[in-house]
Amino acid sequence: MQYSLMIYQTNAQFAARTDPARRDANTGAFMRYVGSLQEAGVLITTLGIEPPQTAATVRHADGEPHVHNGPYADAKEQLGGLCVIEVPDLDAALAWAKRAPFEHVGAVEVRPTRVVPTA
């Protein structure tokens, strides 16, 4: 079964991605984590998402779509990326989530991933 490990980060953790003093440690931690997923043969895909201030949100109101600057929700932690893995069950997915580099991660949300067939 496929699970999405959605990685949430604080503003300070997002800043570490580009801060020269912290960038290498941040990148290295994530690369080691993704590498361990790859070595175990469970990684389907992974992606990073740019910081919340780069977001635009489209909402439908008054019968029309409206574009707003910023993320969908104003929260202490925002989605920073995700890894889709294939493991036997939720317990296995949670075990991988617990191995995330928490010095650079606020939380990891684990959800079953619905695979939508393409035409």
Secondary structure, DSSP 8 states (H G I E B T S, - for coil): -EEEEEEEEEHHHHHHTT-TTTHHHHHHHHHHHHHHHHHTT-EEEEEE---GGG-EEEEEETTEEEEEES-SS--SEEEEEEEEEE-SSHHHHHHHHTTS-TTS-SEEEEEE-------
